[in-house]
C-alpha cells in the first residue's frame, strides 16, 4: 500500500481545532472520535516559558520605555515573529484514506503514534494545542507550538524564535529554497513515513514543494546577487574616481607652478638663465647653457601637460563608468522591488489556495484544478485547429 503525506502550514485557528465551533466541512456526529492531546491557554504557556527571562531583561533596563510589560502582546504585534505556528499532517487523501473507512482508521493510528514522539523530537517547540480530527473527509493532525530559543545575546535570553529554535535542533538553512522550516518539515515527513512503514504503508513521495514560489525566490535572489555585484563595481569605480581626483589635486599646484615659471620666463628670461662665464662667447653661451636649459624647460612642460591631459581623460572616463554603474544599479533595484511585490502577491495567492483546500478538502480542490487544466488544454487545441483551418481557407 502506497500513500502520500501532506504537511501544510496551518492558520492556527485554535477554536476550530478544539471544535469550539463546527465548520461546514465537519460532521458533528463523528466529532466524538477526535482526539485532543493537549489544549492549553497560549498566554499561560508564554508566562511559563518567558516570565523569568522577561524579569531578567527588565531588571537590566535603565529607561522605563525600554521595559516590556507583556511579552505575548509584544510578539503578537511583531513583524519578525509570530506567537505560535501550526503544522497540519495527513496520510493519503479522502479517496484512499477516508475517515469513515478501515484505511482511515489505519491513518488515524499512524498519526496517533507519530504524535506520541513529536514533543520528544522537538524540545524547542512547546506544543500547547494538538488535535487529531476524524470528523472531516480525511484524518489529519493539527499541532500548534511556540518556538523558543535560550541563551540569546539580544533581547530576552529566552525568547520566541522559529529560526533559532529549529537551528538548535540541527536544522541550519542555507538558501531561500532550503530554509530551516523546509528542512524540518522534510524531517518530520520522514518520521511519519517511518511510522507508516511499521503499519505496512509505503510513502508515495511526489516531491511537490511549491515549485512556483521557489522559482520566484530564486529569481529574487539572483536580482539581489546582481545588485551586490553592481554595488561592488560602483564602489570600485567610485574609489578610482576618488583616486584620480586626488591625483589631479596633487598635480594642480605643480601645473600652476609651471605656468608661473613660464610666465616669469616670458616676462624676464634673464632671471632664470645662468650667468655667462668669463670670456665666454655668445655662441658658446647660447649652445652650451641657454639652449639646453630651454629644451629642458620645454620638455618638462610638455611632459607635465601630457600627464595632466591623460589624467583628465581617465577621470572623465571613470566618471562615465561610475554613472552607468549607478544607473544600472538603480534599474536593478527597481526590478528587485517589483520582484518582491510579485513574490508577496504570489504568497498571498498560495495562502488563499491553502484556505480553499482546507475549506473544500485538498482532493476536491486538486480535482477541480485538474479539470480546469484539461479545459484549458482543450480550448488551446480548439484555437489551434481554428487558426489552422483559417490559414487553409485563405
Residue pairs with C-beta under 8 A, 6 or more apart in sequence:
1 200
1 201
1 202
2 201
2 202
2 203
2 204
3 91
3 92
3 96
3 97
3 107
3 196
3 201
3 202
3 203
3 204
4 91
4 92
4 93
4 203
4 204
4 205
4 206
5 89
5 90
5 91
5 189
5 192
5 193
5 196
5 203
5 205
6 88
6 89
6 90
6 91
6 93
6 140
6 362
7 87
7 88
7 89
7 185
7 188
7 189
8 87
8 88
8 90
8 354
8 357
8 358
9 85
9 86
9 87
9 88
9 354
10 86
10 87
10 88
10 142
10 144
11 86
11 355
11 358
12 84
12 85
12 86
12 144
14 39
14 42
14 129
14 144
15 21
16 23
17 129
17 131
17 133
17 142
17 144
18 36
18 39
18 129
18 131
19 26
19 31
19 34
19 131
19 135
22 28
22 31
23 359
24 359
25 136
25 137
25 358
25 359
25 360
25 361
26 133
26 135
26 136
27 135
27 136
28 135
29 135
30 99
30 100
30 134
30 135
31 135
33 134
33 135
34 131
34 132
34 133
34 134
34 135
35 108
35 112
35 131
35 132
35 134
36 130
36 131
37 115
37 127
37 130
37 131
37 132
38 127
38 128
38 129
38 130
39 128
39 129
39 131
40 128
40 129
41 128
42 72
42 83
42 84
42 128
42 129
42 146
43 72
45 126
45 128
45 146
46 71
46 72
46 75
46 83
46 146
49 126
49 146
49 148
49 158
50 71
50 148
50 156
50 158
50 159
50 160
52 158
53 156
53 157
53 158
53 159
54 68
54 71
54 156
56 156
56 157
57 68
57 155
57 156
57 157
58 67
58 68
61 67
68 74
68 156
71 156
72 83
75 81
75 82
75 83
75 160
76 83
81 160
81 161
81 162
82 160
82 162
83 146
83 160
84 128
84 144
84 145
84 146
84 147
85 144
85 145
85 147
85 162
86 142
86 143
86 144
86 145
87 143
87 185
87 188
88 140
88 141
88 142
88 143
88 358
89 111
89 114
89 140
89 141
89 143
89 188
89 192
90 97
90 107
90 111
90 138
90 139
90 140
90 141
90 362
91 97
91 107
91 110
91 111
91 139
91 192
91 196
91 201
92 103
92 107
92 138
93 138
93 362
93 363
94 137
94 138
94 361
94 363
94 364
95 363
96 103
97 103
97 104
97 106
97 107
97 138
97 139
98 104
98 137
98 138
99 108
99 134
99 135
99 136
99 137
99 138
99 139
104 134
104 138
104 139
106 199
106 201
107 138
107 139
108 132
108 134
108 139
109 199
110 192
110 195
110 196
110 199
110 201
111 132
111 139
111 140
111 141
111 192
112 132
113 195
113 198
113 199
114 141
114 191
114 192
114 195
115 130
115 132
115 141
115 143
117 191
118 127
118 130
118 143
118 188
119 125
119 127
121 188
121 191
122 145
122 169
123 169
124 147
124 148
124 149
124 165
124 166
124 168
124 169
125 145
125 146
125 147
125 165
126 145
126 146
126 147
126 148
127 143
127 144
127 145
128 144
128 145
128 146
129 142
129 143
129 144
130 141
130 142
130 143
130 144
131 141
131 142
132 139
132 140
132 141
133 139
133 140
133 141
133 142
136 361
137 361
137 363
138 361
138 362
138 363
146 160
147 160
147 161
147 162
147 164
147 165
147 166
148 158
148 159
148 160
148 161
148 165
149 158
149 159
149 161
149 164
149 165
149 167
149 168
150 157
150 158
150 168
151 157
151 158
152 158
152 159
152 161
152 164
162 180
162 181
163 173
163 180
166 180
166 181
166 183
166 184
167 173
167 180
169 184
171 180
171 183
171 184
171 187
172 180
172 183
173 179
173 180
173 181
173 182
173 183
175 221
176 214
176 217
176 218
176 220
176 221
177 214
177 217
177 218
182 209
189 203
192 203
193 203
193 205
196 202
196 203
197 203
210 350
212 346
213 343
213 346
213 347
213 350
216 339
216 342
216 343
216 346
217 343
219 339
220 336
220 339
220 340
220 343
223 332
223 335
223 336
223 339
224 336
226 332
227 329
227 332
227 333
227 336
230 325
230 328
230 329
230 332
231 329
233 325
234 322
234 325
234 326
234 329
237 318
237 321
237 322
237 325
238 322
240 318
241 315
241 318
241 319
241 322
244 311
244 314
244 315
244 318
245 315
247 311
248 311
248 312
248 315
251 304
251 307
251 308
251 311
254 304
255 304
255 308
258 300
258 301
258 304
261 272
261 297
262 297
262 301
264 271
264 272
265 271
265 272
265 297
272 293
273 289
273 290
273 293
274 289
274 293
276 285
276 289
277 285
353 365
356 365
357 365
